Amino acid sequence: MDPTTAATASDPSPLLWAVLPVGAYLVGSFPTAHLLARTRGVDLGTVGSKNYGATNLGRTLGKPWGITCFVIDAAKGALPVIASGMLLGSFGASAGSVSTATAWCWLATAAAGIVGHTLSPWIGFKGGKGVATGFGALAAMYPVLTLPALLALVIWIVLVLIFRMISLASMVAAIAVPCAVLVAAISANGLEGARAAVPFLIASTLIAAFVVFKHRSNIARIRAGTESKVLQTKRSADSAEKTT
């Protein structure tokens, strides 16, 4: 069979183009942090950074709550991507073995889940900043984006330990994903590999830009030296508070 014909035959139908992203958006829009906070009588929109995400929840109610929220939010991103990948036949396939249309449909599904998390209709189109859900969505895009997403997680952990700023770590980790995709594609198959990975490279770059955009207020605080820090002892936190 001609390769072009094979690719066309595997292209997603208009129904899948409609259903998969919409389904991912609805799953992603589940307001995890908001509902967890409500179980303790807290409205996240009025405390801390007023952000409906795992970081603000963790700062408000404690680390176990933040970790629980992160895991659920990552699952919100991962499950639709895994399900859609199986329906599209792209889960477990290399970048060059699926049609361009299939790749874009799969990526649109991942992006829709992230948008759902950041613009949830259940809480007035507000939400988190897309880091946990984005990580889950990209890591679930096996195998093309799984390793870049895991590398980003390692970078995130290292930067949090060094700089104590989740926002900074999140932005750098997001930017690391498209860089890792490009390096991995070229290392594996040279320029041909890079061409095959173009949809994944473009999508991960746009997601990284979206994450940075959502952190624009954090960028201002980082530049001003007033950004909140984590993993500090009470003494060091008090000292930092006196100097800001």
Secondary structure, DSSP 8 states (H G I E B T S, - for coil): --HHHHHHHTS--HHHHHHHHHHHHHHHT--HHHHHHHTTT--GGGSTT---SHHHHHHHH-HHHHHHHHHHHHHHHHHHHHHHHHHHT-TT--GGGS-HHHHHHHHHHHHHHHHHHHSBGGGTSB---SHHHHHHHHHTSTTTTHHHHHHHHHHHHHHHHHH--HHHHHHHHHHHHHHHHHHHHHHHHHHHHHHHTHHHHHHHHHHHHHHHHHTHHHHHHHHHT-----S--HHHHHHHHHH-
